[in-house]
Every structure is written in C-alpha cells, then in structure tokens.
C-alpha cells in the first residue's frame, strides 16, 4: 500500500532537531542492498562521528543464525533525497562477528589498493545499464503475450511509442544530484525498457562508493513508481541486448601527452589476465556474464580478448580521440550490469598499475554452458538461481562455481 499524499503530511512534521540516518549496505548476494534507520540528536559533521551498528546477518545471507550479528562500519555520508535535509544516507561496510570484512565486502580490499596507487591518480567512469520491470518481473510495458517491435528505434529515443519509463529516470537523476552523486548523464538503451546512467569521473575508492549509492537511489525511486530495477546482465533471452557496466579508465600518465603508449601497455597487461578479470566482473565469478558476452549484441566473446579503436564488439574499446590526440582513456566493456564496482576497480589497478601477474584456466566450455543456461522465462535478478535451468546445466554451473572458488583469491 502506498499513499504519497497522506505520507507528505507526516514528512512535513518538525523533527525537533533530530536526524534520521539510513545505514545502507551490500547483502550476501553481492548485488542487492539493504538499509535500516536510526535517530541522532545532531547532524554529524563527518563520517567518523557515526557509530558502528549491527544487524541480523542470518536474514541477509551473511551469517548463521547461531552467530548472526554483523557490523556496519560507516564509510560515507550522502544527503537523503527522500527525507530531505538534514537527514542522511550512510554507506557502510559489512564486518563479520570477528570484525573482519564479510564475504561480499570488497570495499575493504579496494580501499587498500587505491591507497597504494593514489599517486597515479586513477580515474574511473562507469556506465550502469539496467532494465525496468513490472512488479511481476515482466519487462515494463512489454506485451504480456509476445514482444515489442525489434531493436532499432529505442536507443536515445523520444515518444511514448519508443520510450518506456522516462519519469523514473528523470526522478533518479535529480535524486543523485541532490545526494552529491557525480552522475554525468543518462540515456535510453537499445532494448525497450532498458536504460543507462553514467557515474564519474571518480578517483579511486569514490567510484565504488558513488555507483553503489546511485544503485540504491534507483531502487528507492523505483519503489515510488511501482516498478522494479533489474541489474541482470541478460534479462531477456534471444535477440535482445544484455546489460553491462562498462568501465572507462585512465591514469594521470594516460591523460598526458604521449599517454597513448601507456594505454596500450595497460591493455596488454589486461590481455594476459582475461580469465581472472572475467571472474571478477560479476558476482557469480563469471557465470552471469556467460549469458551476455556471446560476441553478439555489441559484446565481445567471453572466450577471447580483443581491442580496437571505436569498436563496440571488442573487449576493450579505444576511443578515436586517443588516436587523434595521443592520450586519453579506454573502455573495458566486459563488466556485467550486476558487477561489484569495488571488485572491478580493485582488479583493474592491480593489473595495470601494480603489475600483478598470473591468470586462471577455465576448465569448461563456456559456449556449451551458455547454451545450457538459456532460460525459458523472464526472471528478475532476485530470481536468477540454478533452479531455473535443467539438471545438466545445474551440474555444469555448480562444477564451474566450485572451480572458480578454488582459484587464488584476488
């Protein structure tokens, strides 16, 4: 039940100087977020003034019921666009019962790595694609029986016949600006009801902090409009585009005259660790991306590493301006829409700046596994479980997951 008109009366009441602080964190799926609110009697001037908090980790897939307490460590404050000033959103890391980073807390590692490379001034920009669904999991405004017209007229389109859900996108844009997110743009994507927003450029750990909070804001805005946000990398099987989270990257040396050679040197390093990066580029250790990186629909093949100037069918796209000006940035198109930006930026700087070496060998046929995992219905990212595929696919995917888990941790 939702009654915004009635709610507004209460939202306008005087809070007597109190501040509502919504603590927000990543749950045990590694791709969904949770939040709960507490009251403070004054506005915190810095995140260091905020106390740690706890919650029931057994209800978020992060702890056993017999030892269920997990801890929330505040790391960043954002203005709250839903409650308004002086209320705040508090991005938090999750710590386990021993005060160590939880299994899906990739921020702790990322922060350490970014501190090591801060002299290189790494800049990131991420292009977050997502799909708008009805609450029943069906793509928003798609026919309940059948499909809309083929892809072509929807990208950056105008008109009610081609644009599905612009109000949600506009509301999210403004919410991000209010919250201090460095959102740099948005556009309708190739598939109807699919959208993209861009965050950045952000330096170091800021990239992960800002993109995660932008995702949280999107899901909250979607609540107000009665729709669902899916970050599934291939929500609709067949001749429809998947969803990615392309990452644009540069260091200070790449942005300076002569930076073109530094860019190509970084790309060669990435080529030598292709499989390891695929593993880091979605929360299922690479399994989700198998459905998306097919070599079709503006993607590269998961089996091959490739790069090219202005080529959106490659793993790495080098903007034409790099050739024109001899410096700039490049784009890695492999990360999936449900990737963890902390994990992605972490492995990126490990490979390109810290010169960490070594790859992993995939002991499976990704083409065969992809064919097995074709689903017979549209599901949201929350429903993407092995129960939706046949038994042989489940065995193959389980074997793959086991092999990926046994490899060296990043």
Beta strands, then each sheet from edge to edge (+ up, - down):
strand 1: 19-26
strand 2: 33-40
strand 3: 53-56
strand 4: 69-79
strand 5: 88-95
strand 6: 123-133
strand 7: 183-188
strand 8: 194-203
strand 9: 228-230
strand 10: 245-250
strand 11: 307-309
strand 12: 316-318
strand 13: 330-332
sheet 1: 2+ 1- 5- 4+ 3-
sheet 2: 7+ 8- 6+ 9-
sheet 3: 7+ 8- 6+ 10- 13+ 12- 11-
end
